[in-house]
């Protein structure tokens, strides 16, 4: 599979907290360092607590 952010071929990936991108570990590291990451993570946790397991995220920032 290819990373939705950088296009590299990857074996392991995780979903973004900002949107539904499937990201490689390097792209996820960049995401975790973004100033809005805590907001995105909290929104995801709140959605899961409500039973919304298909939460689309808060949207990917343009500078990510």
Steps between C-alpha positions, in 0.01 A plus 500: 500500500606859455499771763224748420724791606843432350422226249768260625439127488447378856425179683377661823269798527253668734207728442550872544332676790427798273320316220465154349845488341695179544846621601847350531678530832715792381192702400331414829805629686460834319130498583564443871730804506239731343358771733142384435569132572368512858173652373467231231579223748251630757228521231568140397483377861175691559348350183596148608356564847171591326516176303597670172769268366485651150596853605644680195735717707524876531666542161866500398672834554641655182850514650518129570 
